[in-house]
Amino acid sequence: MFVLKKGITWKSRVVFINEIVPKRMITYVARLMYSEHYHYPLMRHTIQSNDKNILIRYEWKLANEWNGIHVNVDATPCWAFPNSKSSFIT
């Protein structure tokens, strides 16, 4: 669930996520054994890096259109501060 601000009004919304997998056999086994309805769309990914940045892109094709997510990361390593959220996750 997330909250959306439109003008001065706040509204809550719910997002339903489709589970997608890269192999057709995974969808078959998941449906047969676990009654899970995974989807098997055409997928692609790219990773581009240089000295300063790393770009990771993950895409899937749905209704003849490519959809996806990407992240652009600073490639410079740094330490997490003690007792921070970053140190907890890493």
Secondary structure, DSSP 8 states (H G I E B T S, - for coil): -EEEEETTEEEEE------B-S-HHHHHHHHHHH----B---EEEEEEE-SSEEEEEEEEEETTEEEEEEEEEE-S-----TTSHHHHH-
